[in-house]
């Protein structure tokens, strides 16, 4: 099976995003740690299934990955605001997540249909290819 380079690049970036977010979450204390760990597991679960769908060539999977990365960036920002600590793990997680957002955006933009593909051509075969519009008008005139 042939996989595009964006699949392997996304795997590489998601590895470092997940690793950095693990360090961000394990820097928390108390109930914030438990909540952050739940979010970490949820994000990893959703990213795993989204990458499975990318592997299966499902078109909506890139949008799911982009949405999860945006939520992850928002979560890192909220954790930074609550803890008032900015470490290398926060910075690297944010950088890799922003770099990871580029790949889904490019893939979603590449999948958008062009206007030329939407316009019908004369070579298209319709369900009733032998019925012309004049025959339909004649049949309607006879029925009245």
N, CA, C and O of each residue as an XYZ file, in Angstrom:
576
protein
N       0.830     -1.170      0.000
C       0.000      0.000      0.000
C       0.882      1.242      0.000
O       1.884      1.315      0.712
N       0.502      2.180     -0.783
C       1.295      3.400     -0.893
C       0.690      4.482     -0.004
O      -0.484      4.822     -0.151
N       1.477      5.016      0.906
C       1.031      6.067      1.823
C       1.700      7.368      1.430
O       2.877      7.373      1.071
N       0.970      8.473      1.492
C       1.579      9.757      1.174
C       2.551     10.190      2.277
O       2.489      9.705      3.407
N       3.430     11.093      1.927
C       4.435     11.572      2.873
C       3.772     12.314      4.028
O       4.324     12.360      5.128
N       2.600     12.893      3.795
C       1.922     13.634      4.868
C       1.495     12.700      6.002
O       1.430     13.128      7.155
N       1.206     11.442      5.699
C       0.844     10.476      6.738
C       2.012     10.255      7.686
O       1.839     10.287      8.905
N       3.196     10.030      7.138
C       4.372      9.778      7.979
C       4.835     11.045      8.689
O       5.309     10.975      9.823
N       4.707     12.192      8.048
C       5.060     13.456      8.703
C       4.114     13.718      9.873
O       4.538     14.206     10.920
N       2.844     13.396      9.695
C       1.877     13.604     10.772
C       2.154     12.662     11.934
O       2.027     13.062     13.091
N       2.527     11.425     11.652
C       2.896     10.497     12.719
C       4.079     11.028     13.515
O       4.084     10.964     14.745
N       5.072     11.549     12.823
C       6.259     12.108     13.470
C       5.886     13.293     14.364
O       6.332     13.376     15.509
N       5.073     14.202     13.844
C       4.680     15.377     14.617
C       3.780     15.012     15.798
O       3.931     15.568     16.886
N       2.855     14.092     15.593
C       1.964     13.693     16.680
C       2.718     12.991     17.801
O       2.324     13.085     18.964
N       3.784     12.297     17.471
C       4.610     11.672     18.512
C       5.175     12.732     19.443
O       5.122     12.579     20.664
N       5.713     13.798     18.880
C       6.304     14.842     19.715
C       5.246     15.699     20.409
O       5.487     16.212     21.501
N       4.078     15.859     19.784
C       2.982     16.573     20.446
C       2.528     15.792     21.668
O       2.368     16.362     22.748
N       2.321     14.500     21.508
C       1.870     13.664     22.627
C       2.923     13.595     23.727
O       2.592     13.658     24.911
N       4.179     13.467     23.343
C       5.253     13.411     24.333
C       5.347     14.719     25.113
O       5.492     14.700     26.335
N       5.268     15.838     24.431
C       5.311     17.128     25.109
C       4.108     17.342     26.009
O       4.243     17.881     27.107
N       2.921     16.923     25.553
C       1.726     17.087     26.379
C       1.776     16.178     27.603
O       1.230     16.527     28.649
N       2.414     15.032     27.491
C       2.611     14.166     28.664
C       3.435     14.900     29.707
O       3.107     14.863     30.893
N       4.497     15.564     29.285
C       5.325     16.316     30.232
C       4.559     17.498     30.833
O       4.741     17.823     32.006
N       3.710     18.137     30.039
C       2.900     19.244     30.552
C       1.926     18.729     31.610
O       1.778     19.350     32.662
N       1.270     17.619     31.349
C       0.273     17.076     32.281
C       0.946     16.554     33.550
O       0.424     16.756     34.646
N       2.072     15.899     33.422
C       2.718     15.347     34.604
C       3.419     16.419     35.437
O       3.974     16.117     36.494
N       3.398     17.641     34.978
C       3.903     18.764     35.760
C       2.819     19.330     36.675
O       3.114     20.147     37.547
N       1.561     18.905     36.485
C       0.441     19.396     37.284
C       0.358     18.671     38.614
O       0.983     17.629     38.807
N      -0.429     19.239     39.542
C      -0.605     18.657     40.873
C      -2.095     18.542     41.199
O      -2.898     19.337     40.711
N      -2.459     17.575     42.008
C      -3.801     17.445     42.554
C      -4.859     17.102     41.530
O      -4.644     16.278     40.642
N      -6.011     17.749     41.668
C      -7.151     17.471     40.806
C      -6.883     17.914     39.371
O      -7.443     17.347     38.432
N      -6.037     18.916     39.197
C      -5.672     19.367     37.848
C      -4.930     18.259     37.107
O      -5.086     18.101     35.897
N      -4.120     17.491     37.840
C      -3.416     16.369     37.211
C      -4.397     15.312     36.726
O      -4.263     14.802     35.614
N      -5.376     14.984     37.547
C      -6.353     13.959     37.179
C      -7.160     14.416     35.955
O      -7.383     13.636     35.028
N      -7.595     15.676     35.958
C      -8.347     16.207     34.830
C      -7.472     16.263     33.578
O      -7.922     15.915     32.487
N      -6.228     16.700     33.735
C      -5.297     16.761     32.602
C      -4.974     15.385     32.049
O      -4.836     15.215     30.837
N      -4.852     14.398     32.936
C      -4.589     13.036     32.482
C      -5.773     12.481     31.700
O      -5.585     11.773     30.710
N      -6.986     12.793     32.131
C      -8.167     12.377     31.382
C      -8.202     13.018     29.998
O      -8.523     12.356     29.011
N      -7.872     14.307     29.927
C      -7.820     14.975     28.630
C      -6.716     14.401     27.747
O      -6.899     14.230     26.542
N      -5.577     14.109     28.354
C      -4.471     13.509     27.605
C      -4.884     12.187     26.991
O      -4.632     11.940     25.811
N      -5.512     11.345     27.775
C      -5.954     10.047     27.258
C      -7.028     10.211     26.195
O      -7.037      9.481     25.204
N      -7.935     11.162     26.393
C      -8.966     11.417     25.394
C      -8.379     11.912     24.076
O      -8.779     11.455     23.005
N      -7.432     12.847     24.152
C      -6.783     13.353     22.938
C      -6.023     12.249     22.216
O      -6.085     12.145     20.991
N      -5.306     11.425     22.976
C      -4.546     10.347     22.347
C      -5.488      9.328     21.706
O      -5.188      8.800     20.636
N      -6.607      9.051     22.340
C      -7.607      8.132     21.789
C      -8.166      8.669     20.471
O      -8.249      7.938     19.484
N      -8.548      9.952     20.461
C      -9.120     10.543     19.256
C      -8.088     10.644     18.138
O      -8.420     10.411     16.976
N      -6.857     10.983     18.462
C      -5.813     11.066     17.440
C      -5.472      9.699     16.866
O      -5.168      9.578     15.680
N      -5.522      8.665     17.709
C      -5.256      7.312     17.229
C      -6.301      6.877     16.211
O      -5.963      6.345     15.153
N      -7.567      7.105     16.530
C      -8.619      6.737     15.586
C      -8.586      7.601     14.331
O      -8.863      7.112     13.236
N      -8.252      8.868     14.477
C      -8.165      9.735     13.302
C      -7.031      9.280     12.384
O      -7.184      9.301     11.163
N      -5.908      8.876     12.947
C      -4.806      8.399     12.114
C      -5.152      7.055     11.474
O      -4.697      6.764     10.368
N      -5.947      6.237     12.156
C      -6.427      5.000     11.536
C      -7.300      5.321     10.326
O      -7.208      4.656      9.295
N      -8.147      6.343     10.456
C      -8.998      6.736      9.332
C      -8.187      7.374      8.216
O      -8.536      7.232      7.044
N      -7.112      8.075      8.557
C      -6.216      8.603      7.516
C      -5.602      7.444      6.751
O      -5.499      7.482      5.525
N      -5.198      6.420      7.479
C      -4.617      5.236      6.844
C      -5.635      4.547      5.937
O      -5.270      3.962      4.917
N      -6.923      4.619      6.317
C      -7.989      4.004      5.520
C      -8.525      4.925      4.437
O      -9.511      4.589      3.781
N      -7.905      6.072      4.235
C      -8.277      7.056      3.209
C      -9.681      7.612      3.395
O     -10.412      7.782      2.419
N     -10.065      7.896      4.626
C     -11.329      8.581      4.906
C     -11.041     10.082      4.883
O     -10.071     10.538      5.489
N     -11.872     10.841      4.192
C     -11.589     12.257      3.956
C     -11.782     13.127      5.194
O     -11.080     14.127      5.340
N     -12.690     12.791      6.073
C     -12.957     13.646      7.231
C     -11.912     13.504      8.332
O     -11.925     14.278      9.289
N     -11.027     12.554      8.222
C     -10.053     12.308      9.281
C      -9.076     13.466      9.456
O      -8.648     13.736     10.578
N      -8.712     14.154      8.380
C      -7.793     15.290      8.511
C      -8.453     16.416      9.288
O      -7.784     17.115     10.049
N      -9.743     16.600      9.111
C     -10.448     17.634      9.863
C     -10.509     17.280     11.345
O     -10.411     18.163     12.198
N     -10.669     16.012     11.653
C     -10.682     15.574     13.050
C      -9.329     15.828     13.688
O      -9.262     16.303     14.821
N      -8.261     15.526     12.989
C      -6.920     15.758     13.527
C      -6.692     17.247     13.764
O      -6.147     17.637     14.797
N      -7.101     18.068     12.822
C      -6.952     19.512     12.999
C      -7.735     20.028     14.196
O      -7.237     20.862     14.952
N      -8.955     19.541     14.372
C      -9.776     19.975     15.502
C      -9.161     19.547     16.833
O      -9.161     20.321     17.790
N      -8.643     18.336     16.902
C      -8.024     17.852     18.138
C      -6.752     18.651     18.444
O      -6.486     18.963     19.605
N      -5.977     18.977     17.428
C      -4.774     19.776     17.669
C      -5.109     21.190     18.140
O      -4.391     21.749     18.970
N      -6.178     21.769     17.628
C      -6.606     23.088     18.110
C      -7.062     23.002     19.564
O      -6.735     23.875     20.369
N      -7.816     21.951     19.907
C      -8.222     21.763     21.298
C      -7.022     21.539     22.209
O      -6.996     22.028     23.338
N      -6.041     20.809     21.725
C      -4.842     20.564     22.507
C      -4.064     21.856     22.739
O      -3.561     22.089     23.839
N      -3.962     22.692     21.715
C      -3.305     23.994     21.880
C      -4.044     24.860     22.900
O      -3.424     25.513     23.739
N      -5.368     24.856     22.818
C      -6.169     25.605     23.784
C      -5.947     25.081     25.197
O      -5.847     25.866     26.140
N      -5.871     23.771     25.350
C      -5.658     23.166     26.656
C      -4.285     23.531     27.215
O      -4.167     23.828     28.404
N      -3.261     23.514     26.392
C      -1.920     23.906     26.850
C      -1.926     25.373     27.294
O      -1.291     25.732     28.285
N      -2.649     26.215     26.549
C      -2.739     27.625     26.912
C      -3.451     27.806     28.256
O      -3.017     28.613     29.078
N      -4.531     27.068     28.486
C      -5.253     27.156     29.755
C      -4.385     26.661     30.905
O      -4.378     27.263     31.979
N      -3.659     25.579     30.692
C      -2.766     25.065     31.730
C      -1.677     26.089     32.040
O      -1.314     26.279     33.201
N      -1.155     26.748     31.006
C      -0.162     27.799     31.233
C      -0.756     28.942     32.051
O      -0.099     29.458     32.955
N      -1.990     29.345     31.747
C      -2.616     30.434     32.505
C      -2.863     30.045     33.962
O      -2.745     30.888     34.851
N      -3.198     28.796     34.214
C      -3.469     28.357     35.584
C      -2.204     28.168     36.410
O      -2.183     28.485     37.599
N      -1.152     27.656     35.786
C       0.068     27.360     36.547
C       1.082     28.497     36.533
O       1.950     28.560     37.404
N       0.987     29.382     35.568
C       1.932     30.502     35.396
C       3.376     30.019     35.263
O       4.316     30.709     35.658
N       3.531     28.826     34.702
C       4.868     28.287     34.415
C       4.975     28.029     32.924
O       4.087     27.424     32.324
N       6.047     28.484     32.339
C       6.269     28.262     30.913
C       7.589     27.516     30.762
O       8.666     28.106     30.840
N       7.484     26.222     30.545
C       8.672     25.410     30.388
C       8.902     25.040     28.940
O       8.133     25.408     28.052
N       9.969     24.308     28.723
C      10.304     23.877     27.366
C       9.252     22.922     26.831
O       9.021     22.873     25.623
N       8.602     22.153     27.722
C       7.565     21.222     27.268
C       6.355     21.972     26.723
O       5.738     21.514     25.761
N       6.001     23.110     27.311
C       4.888     23.915     26.810
C       5.212     24.459     25.418
O       4.381     24.420     24.511
N       6.410     24.954     25.274
C       6.820     25.566     24.006
C       6.899     24.524     22.897
O       6.386     24.737     21.799
N       7.550     23.385     23.190
C       7.690     22.346     22.165
C       6.345     21.733     21.782
O       6.102     21.448     20.610
N       5.477     21.531     22.765
C       4.151     21.007     22.456
C       3.393     21.963     21.551
O       2.753     21.542     20.587
N       3.466     23.251     21.863
C       2.772     24.246     21.040
C       3.363     24.329     19.638
O       2.622     24.409     18.659
N       4.679     24.311     19.532
C       5.315     24.397     18.211
C       4.991     23.193     17.336
O       4.671     23.347     16.158
N       5.073     22.005     17.907
C       4.769     20.808     17.124
C       3.280     20.732     16.780
O       2.922     20.231     15.714
N       2.411     21.222     17.665
C       0.977     21.220     17.363
C       0.661     22.212     16.242
O      -0.155     21.920     15.368
N       1.300     23.374     16.263
C       1.085     24.347     15.178
C       1.641     23.799     13.864
O       1.020     23.948     12.812
N       2.810     23.168     13.929
C       3.363     22.546     12.717
C       2.467     21.405     12.240
O       2.334     21.178     11.037
N       1.858     20.694     13.176
C       0.938     19.618     12.817
C      -0.358     20.131     12.223
O      -1.019     19.398     11.487
N      -0.745     21.364     12.516
C      -1.954     21.940     11.931
C      -1.788     22.241     10.450
O      -2.773     22.295      9.713
N      -0.562     22.435     10.013
C      -0.312     22.762      8.607
C      -0.666     21.570      7.710
O      -1.241     21.754      6.637
N      -0.333     20.375      8.135
C      -0.555     19.181      7.310
C      -2.046     18.924      7.075
O      -2.436     18.705      5.928
N      -2.902     18.940      8.112
C      -4.335     18.762      7.824
C      -4.915     19.886      6.967
O      -5.783     19.636      6.131
N      -4.453     21.106      7.160
C      -4.968     22.208      6.343
C      -4.625     22.014      4.873
O      -5.456     22.264      4.000
N      -3.408     21.572      4.598
C      -3.001     21.328      3.213
C      -3.792     20.171      2.616
O      -4.219     20.241      1.464
N      -3.989     19.112      3.388
C      -4.725     17.956      2.873
C      -6.206     18.255      2.666
O      -6.802     17.785      1.697
N      -6.803     19.028      3.563
C      -8.209     19.390      3.383
C      -8.355     20.311      2.181
O      -9.309     20.179      1.414
N      -7.427     21.239      2.008
C      -7.483     22.137      0.842
C      -7.295     21.360     -0.458
O      -7.894     21.710     -1.475
N      -6.480     20.321     -0.441
C      -6.264     19.518     -1.644
C      -7.491     18.679     -1.989
O      -7.690     18.339     -3.155
N      -8.317     18.339     -1.000
C      -9.495     17.513     -1.242
C     -10.710     18.316     -1.678
O     -11.696     17.728     -2.123
N     -10.673     19.639     -1.566
C     -11.817     20.437     -1.968
C     -12.044     20.310     -3.470
O     -11.095     20.370     -4.251
N     -13.292     20.134     -3.872
C     -13.547     19.980     -5.313
C     -13.376     21.313     -6.026
O     -13.720     22.371     -5.498
N     -12.843     21.239     -7.224
C     -12.699     22.453     -8.013
C     -14.019     22.748     -8.716
O     -14.871     21.866     -8.820
N     -14.199     23.964     -9.196
C     -15.442     24.330     -9.875
C     -15.595     23.602    -11.201
O     -16.715     23.365    -11.654
N     -14.493     23.248    -11.820
C     -14.553     22.519    -13.082
C     -15.134     21.122    -12.881
O     -15.833     20.614    -13.757
N     -14.859     20.506    -11.759
C     -15.348     19.150    -11.509
C     -16.845     19.157    -11.193
O     -17.520     18.146    -11.390
N     -17.364     20.269    -10.710
C     -18.769     20.339    -10.336
C     -19.656     20.549    -11.550
O     -20.777     20.042    -11.579
N     -19.190     21.277    -12.547
C     -19.993     21.558    -13.730
C     -20.201     20.294    -14.566
O     -19.244     19.567    -14.832
N     -21.446     20.026    -14.983
C     -21.693     18.811    -15.787
C     -21.159     18.976    -17.205
O     -21.138     20.077    -17.755
N     -20.743     17.895    -17.766
C     -20.264     17.886    -19.143
C     -21.250     17.136    -20.012
O     -22.151     16.469    -19.503
N     -21.088     17.239    -21.319
C     -21.998     16.561    -22.245
C     -21.749     15.062    -22.294
O     -22.621     14.309    -22.729
N     -20.595     14.619    -21.864
C     -20.263     13.205    -21.934
C     -20.846     12.399    -20.769
O     -20.742     11.172    -20.757
N     -21.453     13.068    -19.800
C     -22.000     12.352    -18.655
C     -23.202     11.525    -19.079
O     -23.997     11.943    -19.921
N     -23.321     10.363    -18.491
C     -24.443      9.477    -18.777
C     -25.444      9.635    -17.643
O     -25.099      9.456    -16.475
N     -26.662      9.965    -17.978
C     -27.705     10.138    -16.990
C     -28.457      8.819    -16.811
O     -28.206      7.841    -17.515
N     -29.364      8.818    -15.873
C     -30.087      7.590    -15.576
C     -30.928      7.135    -16.761
O     -30.991      5.943    -17.061
N     -31.569      8.076    -17.427
C     -32.334      7.779    -18.637
C     -31.632      8.449    -19.815
O     -32.024      9.543    -20.220
N     -30.615      7.820    -20.363
C     -29.823      8.501    -21.380
C     -30.540      8.684    -22.709
O     -30.146      9.557    -23.483
N     -31.579      7.902    -23.014
C     -32.218      7.969    -24.328
C     -33.438      8.899    -24.362
O     -34.033      9.100    -25.421
N     -33.803      9.455    -23.230
C     -34.933     10.382    -23.198
C     -34.385     11.789    -23.338
O     -33.567     12.232    -22.531
N     -34.827     12.469    -24.339
C     -34.399     13.855    -24.508
C     -35.483     14.769    -23.962
O     -36.595     14.323    -23.677
N     -35.168     16.010    -23.820
C     -36.131     16.965    -23.275
C     -37.300     17.197    -24.231
O     -38.417     17.454    -23.782
N     -37.062     17.110    -25.528
C     -38.170     17.312    -26.481
C     -39.171     16.182    -26.390
O     -40.374     16.413    -26.515
N     -38.697     14.956    -26.173
C     -39.618     13.833    -26.026
C     -40.449     13.988    -24.768
O     -41.631     13.644    -24.754
N     -39.836     14.507    -23.704
C     -40.584     14.704    -22.470
C     -41.668     15.752    -22.674
O     -42.778     15.587    -22.167
N     -41.378     16.828    -23.406
C     -42.365     17.868    -23.656
C     -43.522     17.323    -24.520
O     -44.684     17.674    -24.312
N     -43.182     16.469    -25.483
C     -44.228     15.898    -26.331
C     -45.138     14.984    -25.521
O     -46.353     14.981    -25.714
N     -44.559     14.221    -24.629
C     -45.364     13.331    -23.786
C     -46.257     14.134    -22.859
O     -47.404     13.756    -22.620
N     -45.742     15.238    -22.335
C     -46.566     16.088    -21.482
C     -47.704     16.730    -22.274
O     -48.810     16.871    -21.753
N     -47.446     17.125    -23.543
C     -48.467     17.728    -24.384
C     -49.560     16.736    -24.750
O     -50.728     17.117    -24.830
N     -49.208     15.464    -24.978
C     -50.186     14.448    -25.312
C     -51.041     14.088    -24.110
O     -52.223     13.775    -24.255
N     -50.449     14.132    -22.924
C     -51.190     13.759    -21.709
C     -52.223     14.804    -21.349
O     -53.198     14.485    -20.669
N     -52.044     16.047    -21.780
C     -52.970     17.108    -21.423
C     -54.116     17.170    -22.324
O     -54.991     18.018    -22.152
